[in-house]
Amino acid sequence: MADEVERFAGPTAGDGIIHAAAIDVTDPASIERLVSSAGREGEIDVLVYVAGGVRGQSAKPLENVSVAEWHAIVDANLTGAFLCAQAVAPPMKRAGKGRIVTISSRAGLMTSLTGIQSYAAAKHGQLGLVKMLAQELGPFGITVNSVAPGFMATSPDYERQWASYDEAFRAAFAERIAVRRMGKPEDIAHAVLFLASDYASWITGQVLPVTGSPLA
């Protein structure tokens, strides 16, 4: 892993150390190196799978989507989630406990504002994976859940998407959200903290939409 990059103090967790490491979430060997170097004596308490996104792609007609473009998004959003869960399952089983949380999307519950077929398909698939892993890993004290955020312009891809909308659409967007505001990264972080905590010990195989609105 990389050198220590930041020390932080949380309101309840106390001091901790953040390490940064570069991995390829589609490469099992890369993931295994990270997992084997993490934790206390090989223990892994929580996996939060955040990798994904649209990989710089934009919407195009189905007949113009290449196989490589399809795999780039599916592998980052779905295959990577499977491989990371696969890597942490053994140490969690040994410990008799664990929390796995994926970051899905509103696009995993309906169609996607991106218009990208592979993104919606991968996010729907990720939720199916969550349900199957929850059933399989539950007897070992491991819960598996997902958080499905609504749209937030919090990455270069989504900033470009936001900029592609006309002024009238952007002005009206928040007004269509029940709580009348755009989401913030903290909204997602708080949902993840809940699902990773003991407060959620009897919740598994679920998706928690964090969208500011009820979903139809």
DANORZI-V314137 format. One record per residue. N is the residue number from 1. RES is the residue in one small letter. PHI is phi as a letter, one per 20 degrees, with the letter a starting at -180 (NA if undefined). D_FIRST is the distance of its C-alpha to the first C-alpha in Angstrom with 1 decimal. Layout:
N;RES;PHI;D_FIRST + N;RES;PHI;D_FIRST
This chain:
1;m;NA;0.0 + 2;a;f;3.7 + 3;d;f;6.6 + 4;e;g;8.7 + 5;v;d;10.8 + 6;e;a;13.6 + 7;r;d;15.5 + 8;f;c;18.0 + 9;a;c;21.1 + 10;g;e;22.6 + 11;p;f;26.3 + 12;t;c;25.9 + 13;a;e;22.3 + 14;g;m;22.3 + 15;d;f;19.4 + 16;g;b;15.8 + 17;i;c;12.4 + 18;i;d;10.4 + 19;h;d;6.7 + 20;a;d;6.5 + 21;a;b;5.0 + 22;a;e;8.0 + 23;i;c;9.7 + 24;d;d;13.4 + 25;v;f;15.0 + 26;t;d;18.0 + 27;d;d;16.3 + 28;p;g;16.2 + 29;a;f;14.2 + 30;s;f;11.3 + 31;i;f;11.6 + 32;e;f;12.1 + 33;r;f;8.9 + 34;l;f;7.1 + 35;v;f;10.0 + 36;s;f;10.2 + 37;s;e;7.1 + 38;a;d;8.2 + 39;g;m;11.6 + 40;r;e;14.1 + 41;e;l;15.2 + 42;g;n;14.1 + 43;e;e;15.8 + 44;i;c;15.1 + 45;d;e;17.7 + 46;v;b;17.5 + 47;l;d;16.4 + 48;v;d;17.5 + 49;y;e;17.7 + 50;v;d;18.3 + 51;a;f;17.9 + 52;g;q;21.3 + 53;g;n;24.0 + 54;v;d;26.6 + 55;r;l;24.6 + 56;g;m;27.0 + 57;q;e;30.0 + 58;s;c;33.3 + 59;a;f;36.2 + 60;k;b;38.5 + 61;p;g;41.2 + 62;l;g;40.3 + 63;e;f;42.0 + 64;n;d;39.9 + 65;v;e;36.4 + 66;s;e;34.9 + 67;v;f;33.2 + 68;a;f;30.0 + 69;e;f;30.1 + 70;w;g;30.6 + 71;h;f;27.7 + 72;a;g;25.3 + 73;i;e;25.9 + 74;v;f;26.4 + 75;d;f;23.3 + 76;a;f;21.0 + 77;n;e;23.0 + 78;l;d;24.2 + 79;t;f;22.7 + 80;g;f;19.1 + 81;a;f;20.2 + 82;f;f;21.7 + 83;l;f;18.8 + 84;c;f;16.4 + 85;a;f;19.2 + 86;q;f;19.9 + 87;a;f;16.5 + 88;v;e;16.6 + 89;a;g;20.3 + 90;p;g;20.4 + 91;p;f;18.4 + 92;m;f;20.4 + 93;k;f;23.6 + 94;r;f;23.1 + 95;a;f;22.7 + 96;g;m;25.7 + 97;k;a;24.2 + 98;g;r;21.8 + 99;r;c;21.9 + 100;i;c;21.1 + 101;v;c;22.0 + 102;t;d;22.2 + 103;i;e;23.1 + 104;s;e;26.2 + 105;s;a;29.0 + 106;r;g;32.7 + 107;a;f;32.9 + 108;g;e;32.1 + 109;l;d;35.3 + 110;m;b;37.6 + 111;t;e;37.7 + 112;s;d;35.2 + 113;l;f;36.1 + 114;t;f;34.1 + 115;g;m;36.7 + 116;i;e;34.1 + 117;q;f;35.0 + 118;s;f;31.7 + 119;y;f;30.0 + 120;a;f;32.6 + 121;a;f;32.6 + 122;a;f;28.8 + 123;k;f;28.9 + 124;h;f;31.9 + 125;g;f;30.3 + 126;q;f;27.2 + 127;l;f;29.7 + 128;g;f;31.4 + 129;l;f;28.1 + 130;v;g;27.6 + 131;k;f;31.1 + 132;m;f;30.8 + 133;l;f;27.6 + 134;a;f;29.1 + 135;q;f;32.1 + 136;e;f;30.2 + 137;l;e;27.7 + 138;g;g;30.0 + 139;p;f;31.5 + 140;f;e;28.2 + 141;g;n;27.9 + 142;i;d;25.4 + 143;t;d;26.5 + 144;v;c;25.6 + 145;n;c;26.8 + 146;s;c;26.4 + 147;v;d;27.0 + 148;a;d;29.1 + 149;p;f;29.1 + 150;g;f;32.1 + 151;f;f;31.9 + 152;m;b;30.0 + 153;a;e;29.5 + 154;t;d;25.9 + 155;s;b;24.3 + 156;p;g;25.8 + 157;d;f;27.2 + 158;y;f;28.9 + 159;e;f;30.0 + 160;r;f;31.8 + 161;q;f;33.3 + 162;w;f;34.6 + 163;a;f;36.0 + 164;s;f;37.8 + 165;y;e;40.0 + 166;d;f;43.2 + 167;e;f;43.9 + 168;a;f;46.1 + 169;f;f;43.5 + 170;r;f;40.8 + 171;a;f;43.4 + 172;a;e;44.4 + 173;f;g;40.9 + 174;a;f;40.3 + 175;e;f;43.9 + 176;r;e;43.4 + 177;i;e;40.7 + 178;a;g;42.3 + 179;v;e;40.7 + 180;r;m;41.4 + 181;r;b;38.1 + 182;m;f;35.0 + 183;g;f;31.8 + 184;k;c;29.0 + 185;p;g;25.2 + 186;e;f;26.0 + 187;d;f;28.5 + 188;i;f;25.9 + 189;a;g;23.4 + 190;h;f;26.2 + 191;a;f;27.2 + 192;v;f;23.7 + 193;l;g;23.7 + 194;f;f;27.0 + 195;l;f;26.2 + 196;a;e;23.1 + 197;s;e;25.4 + 198;d;f;28.0 + 199;y;f;30.6 + 200;a;d;29.9 + 201;s;f;30.0 + 202;w;d;33.1 + 203;i;c;31.9 + 204;t;b;30.5 + 205;g;m;30.9 + 206;q;d;31.7 + 207;v;d;31.0 + 208;l;d;31.3 + 209;p;f;32.6 + 210;v;c;31.7 + 211;t;c;34.1 + 212;g;m;36.6 + 213;s;b;39.4 + 214;p;f;40.8 + 215;l;e;40.1 + 216;a;f;43.3
